[in-house]
Amino acid sequence: MLRNEFFSDQHPALDDAIIRERFDTARHWLRPVLMTAMVASFGFLPMALNTTSGAEIQRPLATVVIGGIVTATLLTVFVVPAIYPWFVENATEKESESRSALT
C-alpha cells in the first residue's frame, strides 16, 4: 500500500513536494502497519511465555516469529522510505539514458 502511493506520482527530480508527499504517505500508513505488527506479536506472546510441557519447542518458534515481525516492521517503516529516493534517482537516470540512446 505504501509503495503504491510512492509510485503514484513519479517526477524526474526529487524536490520538496515529493519529499513532503513521502512523509505524508508514511505518516498515513504508520498506524495500520504498527497495529498489524503489534497484534501479530501479542498473539505469539502467550506461546513465548509458556512454561508447560512442550514449551521448549514452542518458545523458540514464538521468539523467532516475534523477532521477524518486529524486524519486518522496522524495515517497512524506516528503511524502505529511506532508500526509496536512491531507486527513483537510478530509475530516472536509466530512463534518460535510454531516451538519449533512442534519439
ABEGO torsion letter per residue (X at the ends): XAAAAAAABBBABBBAAAAAAAAAAAAAAAAAAAAAAAAAAAAAAAAAABABBGAAAAAAAAAAAAAAAAAAAAAAAAAAAAAAAAAAAAAAAAAAAAAAAAX
